[in-house]
């Protein structure tokens, strides 16, 4: 008899998710289940009730120098970013808190302030939740929204010939995180662009809503797990290949890489913790999408056949982009 003793470190986050998926099964009411940024159930006619939850854990998600207010705000941003990638406006949210008993009243007030600040910024109320004692800080947010299912942008709609585009530059957050985690630069001494990316990220909700209204987007994902990882997710869910011609790397990431001996392109591809949108666009509607994005949508490549995989142009032709990025249990 063979016993399977795989640890979660070996299985990775995706392996753990697959275990849950097999256990839960599928529901007739589910319009979107496991495998995308959100879940959705049928609400009425073409209307979907969209559900999103994500948690922040102190020991894995809060870098050196981040305040509790910033951490709470980041927990909201992470959830909103996934809704932004689907073109969904959050209607309301609830929060579950695991709080170490060593925290002070002031600490609790800082967490509350961060939650309130972010919810106000993205235009929805936090209407309740739960609080419990825990050994580590846990901030778990759940958001609810409604959308016409015909406007929902999933990971699975990309077609051969579509344009791959992104809503910004990459590398600043990974550079900043490496700087503080490896104690290269003290948090308070980080260059402004790196500090902003690490400690005060923003979800591109308005941009996602505008893109979703165009009918030009065939597939969409947010880049919080890394550009490379997200491109692979789009590839797998849509059963297409992706050919990247260029990657927009931020000036701040290039400067950091030059000073500390990193590869700037690797920072941009494999870092994570950046809340940009990655979309595939119908070629004949690219200008429509760019107009809706007000100049913030940058083409980086094209969708190809699935057998070609995920590749990037280089000096010697095209090479494979590794399926690497942020994955819990394997860090």
MORA-V486506 format. One record per backbone hydrogen bond with DSSP energy under -0.5 kcal/mol. CO is the residue of the C=O (numbers start at 1). NH is the residue of the N-H. If there is no record, write none. Layout:
# MORA-V486506
{{CO NH} {CO NH}}
This chain:
# MORA-V486506
{{1 3} {3 5} {7 10} {7 11} {8 12} {11 15} {12 16} {13 17} {14 18} {15 19} {16 20} {17 21} {18 22} {19 23} {20 24} {21 25} {27 30} {29 42} {32 40} {33 36} {39 51} {40 31} {40 32} {41 49} {44 47} {46 149} {47 43} {47 44} {48 50} {48 147} {49 41} {50 145} {51 39} {52 143} {54 141} {56 139} {57 60} {57 61} {58 62} {61 63} {63 66} {67 71} {68 72} {69 73} {70 74} {71 75} {72 76} {73 77} {74 78} {75 79} {76 80} {77 81} {78 82} {79 83} {80 84} {81 85} {82 86} {83 86} {83 87} {83 88} {84 87} {86 153} {89 146} {91 125} {92 144} {93 127} {94 142} {95 130} {96 140} {97 99} {97 132} {98 138} {99 134} {100 103} {104 108} {105 109} {106 110} {107 111} {108 112} {109 113} {110 114} {111 115} {112 116} {113 117} {114 118} {115 119} {116 120} {117 121} {118 122} {119 124} {120 123} {125 93} {125 127} {128 95} {130 97} {132 99} {137 58} {138 98} {139 56} {139 141} {140 96} {141 54} {142 94} {143 52} {144 91} {144 92} {145 50} {147 48} {148 151} {148 152} {149 152} {152 154} {154 220} {159 162} {162 303} {163 281} {164 300} {164 301} {165 279} {166 298} {170 250} {171 175} {172 176} {173 177} {174 178} {175 179} {176 180} {177 181} {178 182} {179 184} {179 185} {180 183} {186 189} {186 190} {187 190} {191 195} {192 196} {193 197} {194 198} {195 199} {196 200} {203 205} {204 208} {205 209} {206 210} {207 211} {208 212} {209 213} {211 214} {211 215} {211 216} {216 282} {219 280} {221 278} {223 226} {223 274} {224 273} {225 326} {226 230} {227 231} {228 232} {229 233} {230 234} {231 235} {232 236} {233 237} {234 238} {235 239} {235 240} {239 306} {241 304} {242 244} {242 311} {243 245} {243 302} {244 313} {247 249} {248 170} {250 254} {251 255} {252 256} {253 257} {254 258} {255 259} {256 260} {257 261} {257 262} {262 264} {263 267} {264 268} {265 269} {266 270} {267 271} {268 227} {269 228} {274 276} {276 223} {277 167} {278 221} {279 165} {280 218} {280 219} {281 163} {282 285} {283 286} {285 289} {286 290} {287 291} {288 292} {289 293} {290 295} {291 294} {293 296} {296 298} {297 299} {298 166} {300 245} {300 246} {301 164} {302 243} {303 161} {304 241} {305 308} {306 309} {309 242} {309 311} {310 321} {311 244} {312 319} {314 317} {317 314} {319 312} {320 322} {322 324} {324 229} {325 327} {327 330} {328 13}}
